Amino acid sequence: MARTDAMVLGAGIVGTSIALHLAKRGMSVALVDKRGPGEETSYGNAGVLEGNTLLPHPFPAGIAAFLEVVLGQTAAVNYHIGDLPHTLPWILDYRRNSTFENRKKFAAAMRPLFARAVPEHEALMQEANATRYLRKEGWIKVYRNAQDFDDIQHELDLAREYGLDFRTLDTDETRALEPSLEPVFKRAIHWPGAATVSNPLAVTRAYAARFSALGGVVVTGDALSLHRNGKTWRVDTHEGALDAEVAVVALGPWAPDLLKRFDIDLPLGIKRGYHRHFKPQGNKTLTRAVVDTENGYCMAPMEQGLRITTGAEFADRDAAPTPVQFDRLLPKANELLPLGPQVDEPTWLGRRPCFADSRPVIDRAPGQDGLWLAFGHAHWGLTLGPATGRLLGEMMTGATPFCDPKPYSALRFN
């Protein structure tokens, strides 16, 4: 049997960042997962550190947009009709949170975390010798028709209120930044406050290596075996039982499987997503990530090739993959930037853990001494991992948190 001050369950970017921040504060820490750091949900994303983000992704607005989803005519959303009885209550709650007033509440609650997203990553990258993966070129969102661009003016007004930097572009100005883009769009916005990473998996592994260098241990084990052992927490690992005074649940979409054993029922939903890599066609390339807002996908330059990530799929977490969104989006993607052949690897499927108000839970577990929660980061796990690690590290060690953690309380659902 081994014993540590703390164990962190889940070695995605959030859990790894928490473990690293706890180790930096002098605690002995074990990071526990069935797989290696960064190999699950944290692997499959657009690699964008969204320091610019203000508002969550909205529910489709208007009858026409809703019918496109229902009829399977949009690349942005897919759903499994057989899973609707289970997923529909959460979807309707998400819709209630999609009013502009509720989205503004999200902006106010989440701005402290998003504001620290890039600086906290940069600090850890410098410690972990991983700055080679960081690109501080921002990202671009393109709008194929002028009406879609006009419809977001209230969001741009809010960005001005918060002092966020952005630049509105016409087609020629956009192509001056990204010459490989074809002129199939009318307007674009460049958000320079975002950054990108060229290999999210390598970044998480670098943070895990830094954690190990500080004395932390990465352990292969079953997080779902967590149980009380007197006054400590115990989990089963390949090396035997591991005890710790405190435990952190950072299991993303698998957190409910564990928490239900302790009568903790938080209304987590799952947005599934896919990615594929493509080789460049000739000298066609991108400097930064580009989002096709009308069709709900992102193109991002990665070490593995040009990564295309899909929008959301509403289905049971463990259902078989159904990457039909690629059939809908690839013709549009080839219009925007002609693609080369697909890299010979399976289509990746991941599960984004998301609460209906789009805020994570970063808090003590209700009714369980020594148990902490950090999950539900939706589309922003990579973005907010280090900021979450710092915040929870401060909370757990009695330091003054850099921001008010109340908006991320587990009790807000009561």
MOFEN-V170105 format. One record per residue. RES is the residue in three letters. SS is DSSP state (hx for helix, st for strand, lp for the rest). Layout:
res=RES ss=SS
res=RES ss=SS
This chain:
res=MET ss=lp
res=ALA ss=st
res=ARG ss=st
res=THR ss=st
res=ASP ss=st
res=ALA ss=st
res=MET ss=st
res=VAL ss=st
res=LEU ss=st
res=GLY ss=lp
res=ALA ss=lp
res=GLY ss=lp
res=ILE ss=hx
res=VAL ss=hx
res=GLY ss=hx
res=THR ss=hx
res=SER ss=hx
res=ILE ss=hx
res=ALA ss=hx
res=LEU ss=hx
res=HIS ss=hx
res=LEU ss=hx
res=ALA ss=hx
res=LYS ss=hx
res=ARG ss=lp
res=GLY ss=lp
res=MET ss=lp
res=SER ss=lp
res=VAL ss=st
res=ALA ss=st
res=LEU ss=st
res=VAL ss=st
res=ASP ss=st
res=LYS ss=lp
res=ARG ss=lp
res=GLY ss=lp
res=PRO ss=lp
res=GLY ss=lp
res=GLU ss=lp
res=GLU ss=lp
res=THR ss=hx
res=SER ss=hx
res=TYR ss=hx
res=GLY ss=lp
res=ASN ss=lp
res=ALA ss=lp
res=GLY ss=lp
res=VAL ss=st
res=LEU ss=st
res=GLU ss=lp
res=GLY ss=lp
res=ASN ss=lp
res=THR ss=lp
res=LEU ss=lp
res=LEU ss=lp
res=PRO ss=lp
res=HIS ss=lp
res=PRO ss=lp
res=PHE ss=lp
res=PRO ss=lp
res=ALA ss=lp
res=GLY ss=lp
res=ILE ss=hx
res=ALA ss=hx
res=ALA ss=hx
res=PHE ss=hx
res=LEU ss=hx
res=GLU ss=hx
res=VAL ss=hx
res=VAL ss=hx
res=LEU ss=lp
res=GLY ss=lp
res=GLN ss=lp
res=THR ss=lp
res=ALA ss=lp
res=ALA ss=lp
res=VAL ss=st
res=ASN ss=st
res=TYR ss=st
res=HIS ss=lp
res=ILE ss=hx
res=GLY ss=hx
res=ASP ss=hx
res=LEU ss=hx
res=PRO ss=hx
res=HIS ss=hx
res=THR ss=hx
res=LEU ss=hx
res=PRO ss=hx
res=TRP ss=hx
res=ILE ss=hx
res=LEU ss=hx
res=ASP ss=hx
res=TYR ss=hx
res=ARG ss=hx
res=ARG ss=hx
res=ASN ss=lp
res=SER ss=lp
res=THR ss=lp
res=PHE ss=hx
res=GLU ss=hx
res=ASN ss=hx
res=ARG ss=hx
res=LYS ss=hx
res=LYS ss=hx
res=PHE ss=hx
res=ALA ss=hx
res=ALA ss=hx
res=ALA ss=hx
res=MET ss=hx
res=ARG ss=hx
res=PRO ss=hx
res=LEU ss=hx
res=PHE ss=hx
res=ALA ss=hx
res=ARG ss=hx
res=ALA ss=hx
res=VAL ss=hx
res=PRO ss=hx
res=GLU ss=hx
res=HIS ss=hx
res=GLU ss=hx
res=ALA ss=hx
res=LEU ss=hx
res=MET ss=hx
res=GLN ss=hx
res=GLU ss=hx
res=ALA ss=lp
res=ASN ss=lp
res=ALA ss=lp
res=THR ss=hx
res=ARG ss=hx
res=TYR ss=hx
res=LEU ss=st
res=ARG ss=st
res=LYS ss=lp
res=GLU ss=lp
res=GLY ss=lp
res=TRP ss=st
res=ILE ss=st
res=LYS ss=st
res=VAL ss=st
res=TYR ss=st
res=ARG ss=lp
res=ASN ss=lp
res=ALA ss=hx
res=GLN ss=hx
res=ASP ss=hx
res=PHE ss=hx
res=ASP ss=hx
res=ASP ss=lp
res=ILE ss=lp
res=GLN ss=hx
res=HIS ss=hx
res=GLU ss=hx
res=LEU ss=hx
res=ASP ss=hx
res=LEU ss=hx
res=ALA ss=hx
res=ARG ss=hx
res=GLU ss=hx
res=TYR ss=lp
res=GLY ss=lp
res=LEU ss=lp
res=ASP ss=lp
res=PHE ss=lp
res=ARG ss=st
res=THR ss=st
res=LEU ss=st
res=ASP ss=st
res=THR ss=hx
res=ASP ss=hx
res=GLU ss=hx
res=THR ss=hx
res=ARG ss=hx
res=ALA ss=hx
res=LEU ss=hx
res=GLU ss=lp
res=PRO ss=lp
res=SER ss=lp
res=LEU ss=lp
res=GLU ss=lp
res=PRO ss=lp
res=VAL ss=lp
res=PHE ss=lp
res=LYS ss=lp
res=ARG ss=st
res=ALA ss=st
res=ILE ss=st
res=HIS ss=st
res=TRP ss=st
res=PRO ss=lp
res=GLY ss=lp
res=ALA ss=lp
res=ALA ss=st
res=THR ss=st
res=VAL ss=st
res=SER ss=lp
res=ASN ss=lp
res=PRO ss=hx
res=LEU ss=hx
res=ALA ss=hx
res=VAL ss=hx
res=THR ss=hx
res=ARG ss=hx
res=ALA ss=hx
res=TYR ss=hx
res=ALA ss=hx
res=ALA ss=hx
res=ARG ss=hx
res=PHE ss=hx
res=SER ss=hx
res=ALA ss=hx
res=LEU ss=lp
res=GLY ss=lp
res=GLY ss=lp
res=VAL ss=st
res=VAL ss=st
res=VAL ss=st
res=THR ss=st
res=GLY ss=st
res=ASP ss=st
res=ALA ss=st
res=LEU ss=st
res=SER ss=st
res=LEU ss=st
res=HIS ss=st
res=ARG ss=st
res=ASN ss=st
res=GLY ss=lp
res=LYS ss=lp
res=THR ss=st
res=TRP ss=st
res=ARG ss=st
res=VAL ss=st
res=ASP ss=st
res=THR ss=st
res=HIS ss=lp
res=GLU ss=lp
res=GLY ss=st
res=ALA ss=st
res=LEU ss=st
res=ASP ss=st
res=ALA ss=st
res=GLU ss=st
res=VAL ss=st
res=ALA ss=st
res=VAL ss=st
res=VAL ss=st
res=ALA ss=lp
res=LEU ss=lp
res=GLY ss=hx
res=PRO ss=hx
res=TRP ss=hx
res=ALA ss=hx
res=PRO ss=hx
res=ASP ss=hx
res=LEU ss=hx
res=LEU ss=hx
res=LYS ss=hx
res=ARG ss=hx
res=PHE ss=hx
res=ASP ss=lp
res=ILE ss=lp
res=ASP ss=lp
res=LEU ss=lp
res=PRO ss=lp
res=LEU ss=st
res=GLY ss=st
res=ILE ss=st
res=LYS ss=st
res=ARG ss=st
res=GLY ss=st
res=TYR ss=st
res=HIS ss=st
res=ARG ss=st
res=HIS ss=st
res=PHE ss=st
res=LYS ss=st
res=PRO ss=st
res=GLN ss=lp
res=GLY ss=lp
res=ASN ss=lp
res=LYS ss=lp
res=THR ss=lp
res=LEU ss=lp
res=THR ss=lp
res=ARG ss=lp
res=ALA ss=lp
res=VAL ss=st
res=VAL ss=st
res=ASP ss=st
res=THR ss=lp
res=GLU ss=lp
res=ASN ss=lp
res=GLY ss=lp
res=TYR ss=st
res=CYS ss=st
res=MET ss=st
res=ALA ss=st
res=PRO ss=st
res=MET ss=st
res=GLU ss=lp
res=GLN ss=lp
res=GLY ss=st
res=LEU ss=st
res=ARG ss=st
res=ILE ss=st
res=THR ss=st
res=THR ss=lp
res=GLY ss=lp
res=ALA ss=st
res=GLU ss=st
res=PHE ss=st
res=ALA ss=lp
res=ASP ss=lp
res=ARG ss=lp
res=ASP ss=lp
res=ALA ss=lp
res=ALA ss=lp
res=PRO ss=lp
res=THR ss=lp
res=PRO ss=lp
res=VAL ss=lp
res=GLN ss=hx
res=PHE ss=hx
res=ASP ss=hx
res=ARG ss=hx
res=LEU ss=hx
res=LEU ss=hx
res=PRO ss=hx
res=LYS ss=hx
res=ALA ss=hx
res=ASN ss=hx
res=GLU ss=hx
res=LEU ss=hx
res=LEU ss=lp
res=PRO ss=lp
res=LEU ss=st
res=GLY ss=st
res=PRO ss=st
res=GLN ss=st
res=VAL ss=lp
res=ASP ss=lp
res=GLU ss=lp
res=PRO ss=lp
res=THR ss=lp
res=TRP ss=st
res=LEU ss=st
res=GLY ss=st
res=ARG ss=st
res=ARG ss=st
res=PRO ss=st
res=CYS ss=st
res=PHE ss=st
res=ALA ss=lp
res=ASP ss=lp
res=SER ss=lp
res=ARG ss=lp
res=PRO ss=lp
res=VAL ss=st
res=ILE ss=st
res=ASP ss=st
res=ARG ss=st
res=ALA ss=lp
res=PRO ss=lp
res=GLY ss=lp
res=GLN ss=lp
res=ASP ss=lp
res=GLY ss=lp
res=LEU ss=st
res=TRP ss=st
res=LEU ss=st
res=ALA ss=st
res=PHE ss=st
res=GLY ss=lp
res=HIS ss=st
res=ALA ss=hx
res=HIS ss=hx
res=TRP ss=hx
res=GLY ss=hx
res=LEU ss=hx
res=THR ss=hx
res=LEU ss=hx
res=GLY ss=hx
res=PRO ss=hx
res=ALA ss=hx
res=THR ss=hx
res=GLY ss=hx
res=ARG ss=hx
res=LEU ss=hx
res=LEU ss=hx
res=GLY ss=hx
res=GLU ss=hx
res=MET ss=hx
res=MET ss=hx
res=THR ss=hx
res=GLY ss=lp
res=ALA ss=lp
res=THR ss=lp
res=PRO ss=lp
res=PHE ss=lp
res=CYS ss=lp
res=ASP ss=lp
res=PRO ss=hx
res=LYS ss=hx
res=PRO ss=hx
res=TYR ss=hx
res=SER ss=lp
res=ALA ss=hx
res=LEU ss=hx
res=ARG ss=hx
res=PHE ss=hx
res=ASN ss=lp
